[in-house]
């Protein structure tokens, strides 16, 4: 699978565009500062509850999914994801690729199938030892290992083939950074929708839901 021009490859890829720099660096600094504050609040809550990891609430057109983020094991990836959450980046995006018995992918496209501009790509933390099991959330990326930005997927089944094997481009794997703790029934509903092939100027996009599945909002749980 491929989310650029050819959607028949065997990996979970996304397309990226060159981005420029000064305004995005400033925005990124502001967002990271916000994430640091959120992380400090999470640690304060930890003293009360014993829970070390932040939780986000993802409201979709099929229902609500609650996701624990593994900030203790993949801090950079979680910080990146929370930066997008903080700027409401995911609000109004869609699950643009759905494959029952494999995964559901979203976090990059608008309902009219336009790819949203993103922040800089991040380091791949797939060597964290966490497997792509059913219900985990992981970063989608380009063929280059360290090319993930905003897009993610939720595993609909155990997918050990997506795990880190070695540090080569082919073997690097896909970084798991959280897990669904409530709402796997919603993931199942999304995975079961009918799909079609979408024709866009850069090529055909496969496994696109016939009826749009919206991500209405993603927020940190209070």
C-alpha contacts under 8 A as a table, 3 or more apart, distances in Angstrom:
res1	aa1	res2	aa2	distance
1	X	6	X	7.49
1	X	7	X	4.68
1	X	8	X	4.60
1	X	9	X	3.81
1	X	10	X	4.73
1	X	11	X	5.10
1	X	12	X	5.68
1	X	13	X	7.03
2	X	5	X	7.19
2	X	6	X	5.62
2	X	7	X	4.19
2	X	8	X	6.26
2	X	9	X	5.44
2	X	10	X	7.48
2	X	11	X	6.52
2	X	12	X	5.85
2	X	13	X	4.90
2	X	14	X	6.61
3	X	6	X	6.95
3	X	7	X	5.84
3	X	12	X	7.36
3	X	13	X	5.48
3	X	14	X	4.77
3	X	15	X	6.30
3	X	205	X	6.93
4	X	7	X	6.98
4	X	13	X	7.42
4	X	14	X	5.97
4	X	15	X	5.04
4	X	202	X	7.67
4	X	203	X	7.73
4	X	205	X	7.60
5	X	202	X	5.68
5	X	203	X	4.72
5	X	204	X	6.31
5	X	205	X	7.01
6	X	9	X	6.96
6	X	203	X	6.77
6	X	204	X	6.59
6	X	205	X	6.96
7	X	204	X	7.10
7	X	205	X	5.67
7	X	206	X	5.51
8	X	206	X	7.60
11	X	162	X	7.87
12	X	140	X	5.52
12	X	141	X	6.40
12	X	142	X	7.59
13	X	140	X	5.58
13	X	141	X	4.39
13	X	142	X	4.34
13	X	143	X	6.27
14	X	140	X	6.31
14	X	141	X	4.88
14	X	142	X	4.88
14	X	148	X	7.68
14	X	151	X	7.32
15	X	141	X	7.63
15	X	142	X	6.13
16	X	142	X	7.66
17	X	117	X	7.68
19	X	119	X	7.74
19	X	120	X	7.56
20	X	23	X	7.67
20	X	24	X	6.81
21	X	24	X	5.25
21	X	25	X	5.78
22	X	25	X	5.15
22	X	26	X	6.34
23	X	26	X	5.12
23	X	27	X	6.14
24	X	27	X	4.95
24	X	28	X	5.87
24	X	119	X	6.86
25	X	28	X	5.01
25	X	29	X	6.15
26	X	29	X	5.09
26	X	30	X	6.31
27	X	30	X	5.13
27	X	31	X	6.13
28	X	31	X	5.08
28	X	32	X	6.00
28	X	83	X	7.83
28	X	119	X	7.21
29	X	32	X	5.16
29	X	33	X	6.15
30	X	33	X	5.14
30	X	34	X	6.39
31	X	34	X	5.01
31	X	35	X	6.22
31	X	83	X	5.35
31	X	86	X	6.88
31	X	87	X	7.33
32	X	35	X	4.89
32	X	36	X	6.15
32	X	79	X	7.28
32	X	80	X	7.99
32	X	83	X	6.18
33	X	36	X	5.08
33	X	37	X	6.44
34	X	37	X	5.15
34	X	38	X	6.30
34	X	83	X	7.62
34	X	86	X	7.31
35	X	38	X	4.93
35	X	39	X	6.05
35	X	79	X	6.43
35	X	82	X	6.29
35	X	83	X	6.12
35	X	86	X	7.40
36	X	39	X	4.97
36	X	40	X	6.19
37	X	40	X	5.10
37	X	41	X	6.27
38	X	41	X	5.06
38	X	42	X	6.18
39	X	42	X	4.91
39	X	43	X	6.26
39	X	54	X	7.65
40	X	43	X	5.08
40	X	44	X	6.27
41	X	44	X	4.97
41	X	45	X	6.26
42	X	45	X	5.01
42	X	46	X	6.11
42	X	52	X	7.01
42	X	53	X	7.05
42	X	54	X	6.15
43	X	46	X	4.77
43	X	47	X	6.69
43	X	52	X	6.46
44	X	47	X	5.53
44	X	48	X	7.13
45	X	48	X	5.19
45	X	49	X	6.07
45	X	50	X	7.66
45	X	51	X	7.40
46	X	49	X	5.09
46	X	50	X	4.64
46	X	51	X	4.90
46	X	52	X	5.25
47	X	50	X	5.79
52	X	71	X	7.95
52	X	72	X	7.28
53	X	68	X	6.55
53	X	69	X	5.88
53	X	70	X	5.92
53	X	71	X	5.76
53	X	72	X	6.80
54	X	68	X	6.05
54	X	69	X	5.60
54	X	70	X	7.67
54	X	71	X	7.27
54	X	220	X	7.21
54	X	221	X	7.58
55	X	66	X	6.95
55	X	67	X	5.49
55	X	68	X	4.38
55	X	69	X	5.89
55	X	220	X	5.93
55	X	221	X	5.56
56	X	66	X	5.90
56	X	67	X	5.31
56	X	68	X	6.57
56	X	69	X	7.59
56	X	218	X	6.54
56	X	219	X	5.39
56	X	220	X	4.25
56	X	221	X	5.19
57	X	64	X	6.95
57	X	65	X	6.00
57	X	66	X	4.72
57	X	67	X	6.48
57	X	217	X	7.96
57	X	218	X	5.56
57	X	219	X	5.33
57	X	220	X	6.20
57	X	221	X	6.02
58	X	64	X	5.71
58	X	65	X	5.06
58	X	66	X	6.17
58	X	67	X	7.62
58	X	215	X	7.10
58	X	216	X	7.61
58	X	217	X	5.85
58	X	218	X	4.38
58	X	219	X	6.67
59	X	63	X	6.07
59	X	64	X	4.47
59	X	65	X	6.36
59	X	215	X	6.11
59	X	216	X	5.44
59	X	217	X	5.33
59	X	218	X	6.37
60	X	63	X	5.15
60	X	64	X	5.86
60	X	65	X	7.65
60	X	213	X	7.13
60	X	214	X	5.43
60	X	215	X	4.42
60	X	216	X	5.23
60	X	217	X	7.18
61	X	213	X	5.88
61	X	214	X	5.18
61	X	215	X	6.64
61	X	216	X	6.82
62	X	186	X	6.10
62	X	189	X	6.93
62	X	190	X	6.80
62	X	213	X	7.15
62	X	214	X	7.97
63	X	183	X	7.66
63	X	186	X	5.68
64	X	183	X	6.08
64	X	186	X	6.79
65	X	180	X	6.87
65	X	181	X	7.91
65	X	182	X	5.86
65	X	183	X	4.45
65	X	184	X	7.10
65	X	186	X	6.73
65	X	187	X	7.62
66	X	180	X	5.79
66	X	181	X	5.71
66	X	182	X	4.94
66	X	183	X	6.20
67	X	178	X	6.55
67	X	179	X	5.49
67	X	180	X	4.40
67	X	181	X	5.60
67	X	182	X	7.09
68	X	178	X	5.34
68	X	179	X	5.44
68	X	180	X	6.37
68	X	181	X	6.48
69	X	78	X	6.41
69	X	177	X	5.87
69	X	178	X	4.16
69	X	179	X	6.74
70	X	73	X	5.50
70	X	74	X	5.95
70	X	75	X	7.27
70	X	78	X	6.87
70	X	177	X	5.31
70	X	178	X	5.07
71	X	74	X	5.31
71	X	75	X	4.46
71	X	76	X	7.86
71	X	77	X	7.98
71	X	78	X	5.61
71	X	79	X	7.65
71	X	177	X	7.59
72	X	75	X	6.15
73	X	128	X	6.68
73	X	177	X	7.84
74	X	77	X	5.63
74	X	78	X	6.25
74	X	125	X	6.36
74	X	128	X	7.01
74	X	177	X	6.08
75	X	78	X	5.20
75	X	79	X	5.95
76	X	79	X	5.05
76	X	80	X	6.18
76	X	122	X	7.85
76	X	123	X	7.70
76	X	125	X	7.93
77	X	80	X	5.10
77	X	81	X	6.25
77	X	122	X	7.31
77	X	123	X	7.74
77	X	124	X	7.80
77	X	125	X	7.16
77	X	177	X	6.64
78	X	81	X	5.06
78	X	82	X	6.05
78	X	177	X	6.41
79	X	82	X	5.14
79	X	83	X	6.13
80	X	83	X	5.09
80	X	84	X	6.71
80	X	122	X	7.69
80	X	149	X	7.84
81	X	84	X	5.33
81	X	85	X	6.36
81	X	150	X	6.91
82	X	85	X	4.73
82	X	86	X	5.94
83	X	86	X	5.11
83	X	87	X	6.55
84	X	87	X	5.35
84	X	88	X	6.30
84	X	89	X	5.18
84	X	90	X	6.95
84	X	150	X	7.15
85	X	88	X	5.04
85	X	89	X	6.04
85	X	90	X	6.61
85	X	218	X	6.04
85	X	219	X	6.24
85	X	220	X	7.63
86	X	89	X	7.59
86	X	219	X	7.63
88	X	91	X	5.49
88	X	217	X	7.22
88	X	218	X	7.09
88	X	219	X	7.94
90	X	93	X	5.42
90	X	107	X	5.75
90	X	108	X	7.69
90	X	215	X	6.72
90	X	216	X	7.68
90	X	217	X	6.30
90	X	218	X	6.41
91	X	215	X	6.02
91	X	216	X	5.08
91	X	217	X	4.31
91	X	218	X	6.55
92	X	110	X	6.70
92	X	111	X	7.53
92	X	214	X	6.34
92	X	215	X	5.60
92	X	216	X	5.08
92	X	217	X	6.85
93	X	106	X	7.44
93	X	107	X	6.09
93	X	108	X	6.67
93	X	109	X	5.54
93	X	110	X	4.70
93	X	111	X	6.38
93	X	214	X	6.04
93	X	215	X	5.32
93	X	216	X	7.16
94	X	106	X	5.72
94	X	107	X	6.54
94	X	108	X	7.48
94	X	109	X	6.03
94	X	110	X	6.12
94	X	111	X	6.11
94	X	212	X	6.96
94	X	213	X	5.63
94	X	214	X	4.44
94	X	215	X	5.23
95	X	98	X	7.06
95	X	104	X	6.75
95	X	105	X	5.45
95	X	106	X	4.05
95	X	107	X	6.94
95	X	109	X	7.89
95	X	209	X	7.73
95	X	212	X	7.62
95	X	213	X	5.64
95	X	214	X	6.47
95	X	215	X	7.06
96	X	105	X	6.26
96	X	106	X	5.57
96	X	109	X	6.76
96	X	113	X	7.79
96	X	207	X	7.74
96	X	208	X	5.32
96	X	209	X	6.65
96	X	212	X	7.95
96	X	213	X	7.75
97	X	104	X	5.99
97	X	105	X	5.12
97	X	106	X	6.82
97	X	206	X	7.28
97	X	207	X	5.18
97	X	208	X	4.87
97	X	209	X	6.78
98	X	103	X	6.30
98	X	104	X	4.46
98	X	105	X	6.22
98	X	190	X	7.40
98	X	191	X	5.77
98	X	193	X	7.82
98	X	195	X	7.30
98	X	207	X	5.53
98	X	208	X	6.35
98	X	209	X	6.62
99	X	102	X	5.43
99	X	103	X	5.46
99	X	104	X	6.13
99	X	191	X	6.09
99	X	207	X	6.48
100	X	103	X	6.44
100	X	104	X	7.67
100	X	156	X	6.86
100	X	191	X	4.63
100	X	192	X	5.80
101	X	156	X	5.52
101	X	157	X	5.77
101	X	191	X	7.50
102	X	155	X	6.14
102	X	156	X	5.04
102	X	157	X	5.66
102	X	158	X	7.99
102	X	159	X	7.32
103	X	153	X	6.30
103	X	154	X	5.50
103	X	155	X	4.39
103	X	156	X	4.61
103	X	157	X	7.15
103	X	191	X	7.15
104	X	153	X	5.38
104	X	154	X	5.41
104	X	155	X	6.73
104	X	156	X	7.01
104	X	187	X	7.69
104	X	190	X	7.35
104	X	191	X	6.20
105	X	140	X	7.86
105	X	151	X	7.26
105	X	152	X	5.80
105	X	153	X	4.10
105	X	154	X	6.55
106	X	109	X	7.21
106	X	151	X	5.76
106	X	152	X	5.78
106	X	153	X	6.26
107	X	150	X	5.96
107	X	151	X	4.49
107	X	152	X	6.09
108	X	115	X	5.69
108	X	116	X	5.72
108	X	150	X	6.24
108	X	151	X	5.25
109	X	112	X	7.78
109	X	113	X	5.45
109	X	114	X	5.38
109	X	115	X	4.45
109	X	116	X	5.77
110	X	113	X	5.25
110	X	114	X	5.33
110	X	115	X	6.49
110	X	116	X	6.96
111	X	114	X	7.40
111	X	212	X	6.90
111	X	214	X	7.63
118	X	149	X	6.51
118	X	150	X	6.53
119	X	149	X	6.59
119	X	150	X	7.81
120	X	149	X	6.45
121	X	146	X	6.84
121	X	147	X	5.09
121	X	148	X	5.23
121	X	149	X	4.67
122	X	146	X	5.85
122	X	147	X	6.23
122	X	148	X	5.79
122	X	149	X	6.31
123	X	145	X	7.93
123	X	146	X	4.85
123	X	147	X	7.38
123	X	148	X	7.68
124	X	127	X	7.95
124	X	145	X	6.19
124	X	146	X	4.92
124	X	147	X	7.62
124	X	148	X	7.36
124	X	174	X	7.49
124	X	175	X	6.27
125	X	128	X	5.97
125	X	175	X	5.50
126	X	129	X	7.12
126	X	130	X	7.55
126	X	163	X	7.01
126	X	164	X	5.57
126	X	172	X	6.86
126	X	173	X	5.94
126	X	174	X	5.44
126	X	175	X	3.81
126	X	176	X	6.54
127	X	130	X	7.78
127	X	164	X	5.55
127	X	172	X	7.62
127	X	175	X	7.51
128	X	175	X	7.74
129	X	164	X	7.65
130	X	163	X	7.83
130	X	175	X	7.97
130	X	176	X	6.23
131	X	159	X	7.78
131	X	160	X	6.35
131	X	163	X	5.77
131	X	176	X	6.91
132	X	136	X	6.10
132	X	137	X	7.78
132	X	138	X	7.44
132	X	155	X	6.65
132	X	158	X	6.03
132	X	159	X	5.24
132	X	160	X	5.79
132	X	162	X	6.41
132	X	163	X	6.13
132	X	174	X	7.88
132	X	176	X	6.27
133	X	136	X	5.70
133	X	155	X	6.43
133	X	157	X	6.24
133	X	158	X	3.96
133	X	159	X	5.84
133	X	160	X	7.12
134	X	154	X	7.76
134	X	155	X	4.96
134	X	156	X	5.14
134	X	157	X	4.10
134	X	158	X	4.62
134	X	159	X	7.40
135	X	154	X	6.10
135	X	155	X	5.36
135	X	156	X	6.20
135	X	157	X	7.24
135	X	179	X	5.64
135	X	180	X	5.26
135	X	184	X	6.77
136	X	154	X	5.70
136	X	155	X	5.63
136	X	176	X	6.53
136	X	177	X	7.60
136	X	178	X	5.71
136	X	179	X	4.03
136	X	180	X	6.09
137	X	152	X	6.79
137	X	153	X	5.63
137	X	154	X	4.38
137	X	155	X	6.39
137	X	176	X	5.65
137	X	177	X	6.07
137	X	178	X	5.21
137	X	179	X	5.52
137	X	180	X	7.33
138	X	152	X	5.54
138	X	153	X	5.48
138	X	154	X	6.46
138	X	155	X	7.82
138	X	174	X	6.32
138	X	175	X	5.20
138	X	176	X	4.02
138	X	177	X	5.63
138	X	178	X	7.13
139	X	148	X	6.24
139	X	149	X	7.84
139	X	150	X	7.72
139	X	151	X	6.17
139	X	152	X	4.35
139	X	153	X	6.32
139	X	174	X	6.13
139	X	175	X	5.59
139	X	176	X	6.69
139	X	177	X	7.63
140	X	148	X	5.94
140	X	149	X	7.95
140	X	151	X	5.40
140	X	152	X	4.92
140	X	153	X	6.36
140	X	174	X	6.89
141	X	144	X	7.52
141	X	145	X	7.29
141	X	146	X	7.66
141	X	147	X	5.37
141	X	148	X	4.27
141	X	149	X	7.21
141	X	151	X	7.33
141	X	174	X	7.88
142	X	145	X	7.12
142	X	147	X	5.55
142	X	148	X	6.80
143	X	147	X	7.63
143	X	169	X	7.08
143	X	170	X	7.97
144	X	147	X	5.74
144	X	169	X	6.06
145	X	148	X	7.82
145	X	169	X	5.71
145	X	172	X	6.17
145	X	173	X	7.51
148	X	151	X	7.11
154	X	187	X	7.80
155	X	158	X	6.82
155	X	159	X	7.11
156	X	187	X	7.30
156	X	188	X	7.26
156	X	191	X	7.27
159	X	162	X	5.78
159	X	163	X	7.55
160	X	163	X	5.29
161	X	173	X	7.97
162	X	173	X	5.11
162	X	174	X	5.73
163	X	172	X	7.49
163	X	173	X	4.72
163	X	174	X	5.99
163	X	175	X	7.64
164	X	167	X	7.81
164	X	171	X	6.03
164	X	172	X	4.77
164	X	173	X	4.11
164	X	174	X	6.73
164	X	175	X	7.93
165	X	171	X	4.94
165	X	172	X	5.94
165	X	173	X	6.74
166	X	171	X	4.93
166	X	172	X	5.41
167	X	171	X	6.10
167	X	172	X	5.03
168	X	171	X	5.12
168	X	172	X	5.69
169	X	172	X	5.67
170	X	173	X	7.49
180	X	183	X	6.82
180	X	184	X	6.62
181	X	184	X	7.71
183	X	186	X	5.15
183	X	187	X	6.67
184	X	187	X	4.84
184	X	188	X	6.16
185	X	188	X	4.98
185	X	189	X	6.26
186	X	189	X	4.97
186	X	190	X	6.28
187	X	190	X	5.17
187	X	191	X	6.09
188	X	191	X	5.01
188	X	192	X	6.23
189	X	192	X	5.26
189	X	193	X	6.75
190	X	193	X	5.60
190	X	213	X	7.32
193	X	209	X	6.40
193	X	210	X	7.62
193	X	211	X	7.91
194	X	209	X	5.84
194	X	210	X	5.75
194	X	211	X	7.67
195	X	206	X	7.95
195	X	207	X	5.15
195	X	208	X	5.07
195	X	209	X	4.12
195	X	210	X	4.77
195	X	211	X	7.90
196	X	206	X	6.40
196	X	207	X	5.59
196	X	208	X	5.26
196	X	209	X	6.14
196	X	210	X	5.52
197	X	204	X	6.51
197	X	205	X	5.56
197	X	206	X	4.45
197	X	207	X	6.13
197	X	208	X	6.06
198	X	204	X	5.65
198	X	205	X	4.96
198	X	206	X	6.34
198	X	208	X	6.63
199	X	203	X	6.07
199	X	204	X	4.58
199	X	205	X	6.26
200	X	203	X	5.41
200	X	204	X	6.09
200	X	205	X	7.38
205	X	208	X	6.86
209	X	212	X	5.80
209	X	213	X	6.96
215	X	218	X	7.58
